[in-house]
Amino acid sequence: MSTIITGASGRLGRLIIQELLHHVQPDQIVACVRQMDSAAALEEQGIAVRFCDYDDPASLKKAFAGASRLLFISSPHPDDTVRLRQHAHVVEAAKKANVSHILYTGFAFPEHSDMSMTHLHLATEHAIRTTGIPYTFLRSGLYMDFIEALDLQAAMSTGNLRVHPGSWQFNAVTRTDLAAAIAGVLSGEGHSNKTYELVAPSVWTFNDLVSALSELTGTPISLCPTNEVQHWIFSFLRKIDTASTSGDLENLICRPVTALKESLQTYIGASRSN
């Protein structure tokens, strides 16, 4: 019996496997991917790799054979109607393969949002519940990656971080912290039929962001709210819950989440190298 992970060649999937290898042997992991040539590095580590396409139900049933635990990483498809169909295929295949436990990566606090993406996650959770298979819902918070849309390079060169006006608060987390929590759940016990909100235990604001940027760069950076900033990210952020908090993530990783200042170092380095 194995832990089977879908979307294993994606950014989150790779990090989860990297963390999971601290807990279990490679031969206990099966990585399911759509592009087999993307998983050569996983095979080199002794991890079994199987073909798995959310649009191909037959491939899913074969991929899930022998699963004691199935980590179902949600589809990255941009069309939520397509994603819903794909997710239905995964849930049905899990039933046919007699999977013992389904773990699903949804989105944090979907009940607080009103958009197709969060409706999709709630619908998928409902479909999983109706199977009668023990489940764990791993509701991932907003990725810290969203700050890449804020043009930190411009902020560092001009001394002004331009953002759309608003009372913004963020419970964002790093993929690394999410991967550590999910790997811990996959390799642990006592998580059946539980829902975890994997967000930060406290929020930060754009004022906190410019303070951290100023400290890291040694250059004073000011916050500049302006209606001239019309990036799509702000419209998206208004539609989801970025302010609710939970201690679930810290409890699962048994340490504090990565601090804002530490998280920023990766993005500052990327901006400086561009």
C-alpha positions in Angstrom: 0.0 0.0 0.0 1.3 3.4 -1.0 0.9 7.1 -0.7 -0.2 8.3 -4.1 0.3 11.9 -5.0 -1.3 13.6 -8.1 0.2 16.6 -9.7 3.5 15.4 -8.4 5.6 17.3 -10.9 4.1 20.7 -10.0 5.7 23.2 -7.7 3.6 22.2 -4.7 3.7 18.5 -5.5 7.5 18.4 -5.7 7.9 20.2 -2.4 5.5 17.9 -0.7 7.4 14.8 -1.9 10.7 16.5 -0.8 9.2 16.9 2.7 7.5 13.5 2.7 10.9 11.8 2.1 11.8 12.9 5.6 9.1 10.7 7.0 8.8 7.7 4.7 10.9 5.6 2.3 10.8 6.4 -1.5 9.3 3.0 -2.3 6.2 4.0 -0.3 5.5 7.0 -2.6 3.9 6.9 -6.0 4.1 10.1 -8.1 1.3 10.6 -10.6 2.1 12.9 -13.5 0.6 13.9 -16.8 4.0 14.3 -18.5 6.1 11.3 -17.8 9.3 13.0 -18.9 8.8 15.6 -16.2 9.4 13.0 -13.5 12.8 11.7 -14.2 14.3 13.2 -11.1 11.6 11.5 -9.0 12.4 8.1 -10.5 16.1 8.7 -9.8 15.1 9.0 -6.1 13.5 5.6 -6.1 9.9 6.9 -6.4 7.5 5.0 -8.6 6.0 7.2 -11.3 2.6 6.6 -13.0 0.8 8.3 -15.8 -2.2 10.2 -14.6 -4.4 12.6 -16.6 -7.5 14.1 -15.0 -9.2 14.1 -18.4 -8.6 10.3 -18.8 -10.6 8.3 -16.2 -9.0 5.0 -17.3 -5.5 6.4 -16.5 -6.7 7.5 -13.1 -8.1 4.1 -12.0 -4.7 2.5 -12.9 -2.7 5.2 -11.3 -4.6 4.9 -8.0 -4.3 1.1 -7.6 -3.1 0.1 -4.2 -3.4 3.5 -2.6 -3.6 3.6 1.1 -3.6 7.4 0.9 -4.4 9.5 -2.1 -3.2 13.1 -2.1 -5.4 14.8 -4.7 -3.9 18.1 -5.7 -6.5 20.3 -7.4 -6.3 20.8 -11.1 -4.4 23.9 -12.4 -6.7 24.3 -15.4 -7.8 28.0 -15.8 -11.4 27.1 -16.6 -13.4 26.1 -13.5 -16.0 24.2 -15.5 -13.3 22.0 -16.9 -11.7 21.6 -13.5 -15.0 20.5 -12.0 -15.3 17.8 -14.6 -11.7 16.7 -14.0 -12.2 16.6 -10.2 -15.3 14.4 -10.7 -13.2 12.0 -12.7 -10.6 11.9 -9.9 -13.2 11.3 -7.1 -15.0 8.5 -9.2 -11.6 6.8 -9.9 -10.7 6.9 -6.3 -14.0 5.1 -5.5 -13.3 2.4 -8.1 -9.8 1.9 -7.0 -10.9 1.4 -3.4 -8.7 4.2 -2.1 -8.6 4.1 1.7 -8.2 7.8 2.4 -8.5 10.9 0.2 -6.6 14.1 1.1 -7.6 17.1 -1.0 -5.9 20.4 -1.5 -8.6 23.0 -1.7 -8.6 26.7 -0.8 -8.9 28.3 2.6 -12.2 29.6 3.9 -14.1 29.0 0.6 -17.4 29.7 2.4 -16.3 33.3 2.9 -15.8 33.9 -0.9 -18.1 34.2 -3.8 -16.4 33.2 -7.0 -16.3 30.1 -9.2 -12.9 28.9 -7.9 -14.1 28.6 -4.3 -17.4 27.1 -5.5 -15.4 24.5 -7.3 -13.5 23.6 -4.1 -16.6 23.3 -2.0 -18.3 21.1 -4.7 -15.2 18.9 -4.8 -15.2 18.5 -1.0 -18.9 17.6 -1.1 -18.3 15.0 -3.8 -15.5 13.5 -1.7 -17.7 13.3 1.4 -20.4 11.5 -0.5 -18.1 8.6 -1.4 -18.0 7.6 2.3 -14.2 7.3 2.0 -12.3 8.9 5.0 -11.0 12.3 3.9 -8.8 15.2 5.0 -9.4 18.7 3.5 -6.1 20.6 3.3 -7.4 24.1 2.5 -4.3 26.1 1.3 -4.1 29.8 2.0 -3.1 32.5 -0.5 0.4 31.8 -1.7 3.0 34.4 -0.9 3.8 34.3 -4.6 1.0 36.9 -5.1 3.5 39.7 -4.1 5.3 39.1 -7.4 2.5 41.1 -9.0 3.4 44.1 -6.9 6.5 45.0 -8.9 9.0 45.0 -6.0 11.8 46.0 -8.5 10.0 49.3 -9.1 9.4 49.8 -5.4 13.1 49.3 -4.6 14.2 51.6 -7.4 11.7 54.4 -6.8 11.2 54.2 -3.0 7.5 53.8 -3.5 5.3 50.7 -3.4 2.3 51.5 -5.5 -0.9 49.5 -4.6 -4.6 49.9 -5.1 -6.2 51.7 -2.1 -8.0 49.6 0.5 -7.7 48.1 4.0 -5.7 45.1 2.8 -4.8 42.3 5.2 -3.1 39.1 4.2 -3.0 35.6 5.7 -0.6 34.4 3.0 1.8 31.5 3.4 4.7 30.0 1.6 4.5 26.8 -0.4 7.3 25.4 1.7 5.3 25.7 4.9 2.2 24.2 3.1 4.3 21.3 1.9 5.7 20.6 5.3 2.2 20.5 6.8 0.7 18.3 4.1 3.6 15.9 4.2 3.1 15.7 8.0 -0.5 14.8 7.6 0.2 12.3 4.8 2.7 10.5 7.0 0.8 10.9 10.3 -2.3 9.6 12.0 -5.4 11.1 13.5 -6.4 13.3 10.5 -9.4 11.4 9.1 -12.5 13.5 8.4 -10.8 16.7 9.4 -10.6 20.1 7.7 -7.5 22.3 8.1 -7.4 26.0 7.2 -3.7 26.3 6.2 -3.2 30.0 6.6 -1.0 32.3 8.8 -2.1 32.7 12.4 -1.9 36.5 12.1 -2.2 38.9 9.2 0.1 41.4 7.7 -0.6 44.6 5.8 1.1 46.6 3.1 2.6 48.9 5.8 4.2 45.8 7.2 5.5 44.9 3.7 7.2 48.2 3.1 8.7 48.2 6.6 10.2 44.8 5.9 11.3 45.8 2.4 13.0 48.9 3.9 14.9 46.8 6.4 16.0 44.2 3.9 17.2 46.7 1.3 18.5 49.4 3.6 16.5 51.9 1.6 13.4 53.7 2.9 10.4 52.6 0.9 7.0 54.3 1.3 3.5 52.9 0.7 1.7 54.7 -2.2 -2.0 53.8 -2.5 -3.3 55.1 -5.9 -6.3 54.3 -8.1 -3.9 54.4 -11.0 -2.9 50.8 -10.0 -5.4 48.5 -11.8 -3.6 45.2 -11.7 -6.0 42.2 -11.9 -4.5 40.8 -8.6 -6.4 43.4 -6.5 -9.7 42.4 -8.1 -9.0 38.8 -7.3 -7.9 39.6 -3.7 -11.2 41.4 -3.0 -13.1 38.2 -3.9 -11.4 35.9 -1.5 -10.9 35.8 2.3 -7.3 37.0 2.9 -7.9 38.2 6.4 -9.2 35.2 8.4 -6.6 33.3 10.5 -6.1 29.9 11.9 -3.5 28.1 14.0 -3.9 24.9 12.0 -0.7 25.4 9.9 1.6 26.1 12.8 0.1 23.2 14.8 0.8 20.8 11.9 4.4 22.0 11.2 5.2 22.3 15.0 6.9 25.7 14.4 6.1 29.3 13.5 5.2 29.9 9.9 7.8 31.6 7.8 7.9 35.3 8.8 7.1 38.0 6.2 10.6 39.4 6.2 12.1 35.9 5.6 9.6 35.2 2.9 10.4 38.4 1.1 14.1 37.5 0.6 13.4 35.1 -2.2 11.3 37.7 -4.1 13.8 40.5 -3.5 16.6 38.3 -4.9 14.5 37.5 -7.9 13.7 41.2 -8.5 17.4 42.2 -8.3 18.5 39.6 -10.7 16.0 40.7 -13.4 
